[in-house]
Amino acid sequence: MKFRNIFWGIILIMIGILFTLDNLHFIDFDWYNLWRLWPVVLILWGISVLPVKNLIKVVLVLVVLAGSVTYMVNSTVRWHDRDYHITYDFDDREVDQDFTIPFEDSVKTASLEMEVAASKFNLIDESYDLLEFEKKGSIIDYKYSVRKTDDNVDVDIYIEDEVVLKSKSHNRIDMSLNPYPVWDMHYEVGAADVEFDFTGLKISELSLEGGAAAIMMKIGDEYPKTKVRIEAGASSIKVKVPKDSGCDLNITSVLSGKSISGFEKIDHGHYRTENFEDADNKIYLVVEAAVSSYSVIRY
């Protein structure tokens, strides 16, 4: 029997067992912490193609899996005892939070760095201020800093304390941005359900790093050249790009499912819309996904 068949069989069995135990409520499994381990899949894949004896491969795989299981048991799994019920008071506490960053007419460009953890996150209506932020639920506290230089403003929204939220934490964030400046944005998303509507914004560069997340992103055509990069593990990704804009798409994926609509294949992992050369506005989209599902469609 081929080693690679055994290898992938073990991986699928382990993932299936975790899903089953979580769904049957025998354990509470923290998928937010699990996504941190997705590079282990690359390590195991590398072991599977090493030109060495199968016995050596088995030993290496067992060592890697033993370390991974130890981490998961200590950091991500909580077993249920049938004799009592476990509750998480941390998640039940609710603290609402909101803040506004005023807009100044002198601002031409803006950058945003933001952490999003265990939330339902929506980027909603355009704002007359530079940024409006509202959070409901959970004890997690977001902080922000603003730095202005000439006609540029930098905003950093972050979690001050090292708080680990459970994947079932209940909090919702609604945020809106001013459409006047040209935006450069970077989001770090973990164990969250996020929906970005960027259709009314001028975006120069946008990057998103996500894990154990459901990501929906709608990109507009308000800027001539928009660069978008998505790096995700164990996530569901859906990206919408406007039909009137040309789109150049590069995809690198491991153990991921894809759906691409309205693109022509240029090379392995490289696609373009047929109107790319003639379009006034162009979107350069890079997707790097591991153990994820993703789709890119035109609207």
N, C-alpha and C positions, 0 to 999 in steps of 0.2 A: 504494500500500500504506500502511495506517495506521501511524503512528509507534509507537503503543503495542504493536502486534503485533511489530514489530522489537525494541522495547525488552525486552519480556518474553521474547522468543525468545533474545536475547543472554544474559540473566540465567540462563535455564534451561540453555543450552548451557555456560556457564562453570561452573555448579555440577556439571553432569553430567560435564564433563571432569575436574574435581578429584576427584570420587568415583571415576571410572574409573582415573585414574592412581594413586590411593592404593590401590585394591583390587588393582591389578596390581603393586603394590610398586615402581613407577617412582619414586615420591616418598613421603616420610613427611610427611603433612599434619597440622599441629597445629590441631585443631578448637577447642581451648580458646582459642587466640588469635583464631581466626576469628570467634567469637561477638561479640567486641568491635566488629566491623564491621557488625553487623546494622542499626544506624541508617542506614547507607549506602543500604539498600533504601528507606527512607522518603524520603531525599534524591532518589534516582532516580525514585521514584514521583511526588514533587512536580514534578520536571522534566518528566515525561511529561504532566502536566496543565496546564503553563504555557500561557497564551494567546499564544505566540510562534511564529515560523516553525520548521518542522521542522529546518532547517539549524542554527539556534541551539540547539535541543534536542540535536541530535547532538553539537555541539561541547561543550556542558556535560556530557553523559553521558560523552564520551571523557575529559574532564578528571578527572571523579570516578572513573571506572574506572581510569585511569592511576595515580592516587594510591593507590587501593585495591590494585591489583595490585602496585605497588611495596612497599607494606607487607607484603602476604602473602608475596611472594618473600623479603623480607629477614627476616621474623619468624616465618613459619609453615611454609615449605616447605623440605625438605631433599631434594635430588635424589640418587638412587642411581647410582653408577658401577658398571657391570657387572663391572669388573676387581677390585673389592674390596668387602668387606662392612663396613657401618657399624654399630658397636655403641655403646650409650649406657651407660657405666659408672655414670653418675649414677643411672639407673633401677635398675641391678642391685644397688646397695648397699641393705641393709636395716637399719633401726634401729627396734627396737620401743620403744614409749613408753606409759606409763600413769600416770594420777594420779587421785586421789579428793579431792573437796571435801566435808568433813563437813557434816551437816545439824544445825542448831540448832532446838530446839523453838519459839523465839521468832519464827522466820521465817514470815511469812504470805504474802508475795509475793516473786517472784523474776523477774529478767530475764536473758536469755541472748543474747549477740551472738557469732556464730561464723562463721569462714571455713572452707570445705571446698573443697579443690582436688585434682583428679586422684585420686579415691579411690572405693572402694566404701564407702559410709557407711550404717550401720544404727543407728537409734534402737530399742533393744531393751527388755528387761525393766525393770520399775520397780526403783528403787534405794532402799535404806534411808539411804544418804548423799544429800546434795543432788545430786551428780553423780558419775558414774563414767565415765572415758574410757580407752580402750585402742586403740592404733594398732600395726599390724604392717606392716613394709615401707617402703621408700624412705627417703631421708636427710632428708626434710622434718621440721622440728622445730616442734611446736605449743607455744605459750606460753599462759598464762592469768593473769588478774588477778581478784581478788575484792574487792568493796567492800560493807560492810554498814552500813546506816543504820536504826536502830530495828528495825522488823519486816520490812525489805526487804533483799534481797541482790542485787547486780549481778555477773554473771559475764561476762567477755570472753575468748573463746578465739580466738587469732589466730596467724598465721604471722609470726614476728618478722622474718625476712630476706625480701628481695624475690627469692624463688626461683621460677623459671619451670619448671613440670613439664611433661613431654610428656603428651599425651593417653593414651599407653599406659603411664604410670607404674603400678606395682603397689603399692598400699597399701590397707589396709582399716582402717576406724575403726568401733568398736562403742561406743555411748554409752548410758547409761541415766540417767533423771532421777527425782527424788523426786516422788510424786504429791500430797503434802500442800499445798504452796504453790500459789498462782495464778500461772501463768507468762505472761510477755511475752517473745516470742522473735523474733530476726531472724537469718536465715541468708543468707550469700553463697556460692553454689555455682558452681564452674566445672569443666567437663570431669569430672564425677563421676556415679556411679550411686548415687542416694540412695533410701533407703526409710525413711520416718518412720511409726511407729505411735504415735499420740498418744491412743489410745483410753482409757488409764487416767489421763490428765493433765487438770487443770483449766487451760484456756488462755483468757486474755482477748484477747490480740492475737498474731498470728503473721504474719510477713512473710518472703518468700523471693525472692531475686533470683538467677536462674540463667541460665547460658549453656552450650550444648553439653552438656547434662546430661539424664539420664534420671531423672525425679522421680516417686516413688510416695508418696502421702500418705494416711493413714487418720486421720480426725478423729473424736474421741469425743463424748460428750454429758454430760460431767462438770461443765460450767459453763453458766449460763443464757444468756450472750451471748458468742459467740466471733467475732472479726473476723479474717479470713484474706485476705492479699493475696499474689498470685503474679505476679511479673514475669519473663518468660523470653524468650530468643531462641535459635533453633536447638535446641530442646529437645523432649523427649517428656514429657508431664505426665499423670499419672493421679491423680485425687482421689476419695476415697470419703467420703461423709457418711452418718451414721446415719439410718435411716428415721423414727425416733421424733422426731428434731429437725426443726424447720422450717429451710429453707435459702433464702436470698435470693442469687441469682447474677447478677453483672454481668460481661460479657465484652467485651473490646476486643481484636481480633485483626487481624493483617496477614499475608496469605499463609499461613494456618494452617488445619489441619483440625480439626474438633471432633466430639465425640460426647457427647450429654447424655441421661441416662436418668432418668425420674421427675420431670421438671420441666414446668411450664406456662409458656408464653411470655407475658410481660407487655408488653414493648415490644422494640424492636430492641436486641439484646444484653442484655436483662434477663429473667431467669427466676426462678420461685419454685416451691417444692413446694406442693401443695394444702393441706397441713396447717400452713402457715407461721403463720397468725394464731392458731391454737389451740394450737400447740406450746409447752410450758413452756421448752424450750431452743431457742435460735435461733442459726444460723450465717450470718454475712454473708461471702460469698466473692466476691472480685474477682480476675479473671484477665486479665492483659495479656500477650499472646503475639505474637511475630513469627517467621515462618518456623518454626512449631512445630506439633506435633500434641498435642491434649489431649482428655481425657475426664473427665466428672464423673458419678459413679454413686452410687446409694444402696445401702446394705447392711443 
